[in-house]
Amino acid sequence: MMKKKSILFIVILSVLSILFYLGYNIIIKAKEKKAIAEQLQTIPEFEFFTLEQQPFTKADLKPNLNAIFIYFNSDCDFCHYEAQNISDNLDSFKNVQFVFVSTESIEVIQNFSKQYNFYNQQNITFLYDNNSLFSSQFDATSIPYVLIYDKNQELIKKHKGQLNVKGVLRALQQNE
């Protein structure tokens, strides 16, 4: 009889310990997610490199322009569709600074930028994320991933997956 009580006590204690552990982890994850969401309300501090291997930070963003960050990969079909869509509608984005960020090699990023006639466009910057920090700093859990900030560097829209030009323009217009 004593042995059954001991086993029952151990089972109950084990179940309670597991539930406590899981609950604790859920609370910690929720707090982390909230902190990242708050961090993204304005453009966070960052440092990546241009295709000329020069550091590029938040301070290098053009003032008084909406900023659109696009996390991409050249192997992603959705990224190609999005880039083509932007390329076809560049005239609609006179007051926007695009910042394309990738962890791929500089050569691959250059080829991608040239493919869509983005190379040497005044309002388009391509950055090389050599330490794979963008995903954690900007909460990018998918590719493509788009963050749209207004002229005051405040978040307008966060979008996972492909976003077409109409969606981008709608977000910008709703914020004016």
N, C-alpha and C positions, 0 to 999 in steps of 0.2 A: 504493500500500500504506500509506503514511504517512497519507494522507488518511482511509482507512477506520479506522485505529487512532484517529485524533483524533476522528472522529465517534462511534465506539464508546465512547471514554473520556467524551465529553460526554454521551452517552445514559445511561451507567451512573451518572455523577455526578449527572445530573438526577433519575434514578429514586431514587437514594439520598437526595438532598436532599428530594424530595417525601415519601418514607417517614419521614425524620427529622422533618420539619415536621408531618406527620400524627400521628406518635407523640407528639411534644411537646404538640400541642394536646389529644390524648386525655388525657394525664397532667394537664395544667392543668385541664381540665374535671372530671376525677375528683376532683381536690383541692378545687375550688370546690364541687362537689356534697357532698363530705364535710364541708367547713366549714359549709355551710348546714344540713346535717342535724344537726351538733353544736350549731349556734346555736339550732335549734328544740327541742332537748331540754328547755329551759325557755323560758317566754314571753320572746321578745326585747323589748328596749326599742322603743317605737314612739310616734308621736304622730299622731293623726288628729283629726277634729273631729266633735262631736255635731251633731245637727240644729239645735241652737240656736247653732251655730258657736263652741262652746267647745272648747278643746283637751282631748283625752282621751288619757291615757298609761297605761302599765302600772301606775303608782302609783294610778290611779283604779279599778282592778279591785277588786271586793269581796273582802276577805280570807276565807279558809276556805271558799271555794266553788269547785266545779269550774267551769272556764271553757271555753266552746265558741265558737270563732271560726268564722263562716260567711262566706265570700267569695261574694258573689252579684251577680246582675244581673237587673233586672226583666223583661228580654226572654227570660230563660232559663226554659223550661217546667219543667225539673228543679228549679230554685230555687223555683218556685211549689208544686210537689208537696211538696218538703221543708218549706217554710214552713207549708203546710196541715197536714201531718203533725205538726209541732211544735205548731201552734195547737190541733189536736184533742186533744193529749196534754199540755197545759201542767201539769196536776196532777202528772205524773210527774217534773217538773223543778223541784221546790221548792229543791233545793240546787245549782242550776246557774245560772251567769250566761251568758246568750247574748250574744255580741258579733257583730252582723251588720255587715259592712263592704262598701261599694260605692264605685265611682268615679263613679257617676251623680250627677245633680244632687240637691240636698237635697230639692227638691219631689218628684222621682220616688221617692226613698228613703222620704219621708214617706207617700206614697200606698201604697207597698208595705207599710209597717208597719201602716197603718190597715186595709188590705185583710184582714190576718190577725189583727186585734185585738191587735197587739203594742204599739201606741202607748200609752205611759204604764204599761206593765207594769214592775214593780219589778226584775225579773231579766233584762230584755231591753234592750240598748243598741244603737242604730243609729249607725254612724259613716260619715262622708263622708271618703273618701281622695282629697283634692283634688290630690295630687301623684303618684298612682298608685304608691305605695311598697309597698303591702301585698304585691303579687305578688312583688317581689324580697326583701323582708324576711322573708316567711313561705313562700317557695318555692311560691307558688300558680301552677300552670301550667294550671289548668282552672277552670271555673265550673260548678256549685258546688264549693267546696273547703272541707273541714271539718277543723279541728284541735281535738282534745279534750285539755284539760289537767286534771290533778287539783288538789286543794286546795293542794298545795305548788307549783303552777305548773309541774309536770313533765309532759312529753308522754305521753299515753296512746295516742292514735291520730291518724294523719294519713290523710285519705281524699280522693281525687280523685273528683268526681262525686257524685251524689245518695246520701245515707245516710239510711235510714229511722229512725224512732224506736227500733225494736227493736235496730238496730245500735248506736245511740248508748247506749241503756240497758245493753246487753250489755257494751260497752266500759267504762262507768262501774262496773258491778257487778263485773266481773272485777278491777278495780283496788282495790276496797274492802278 
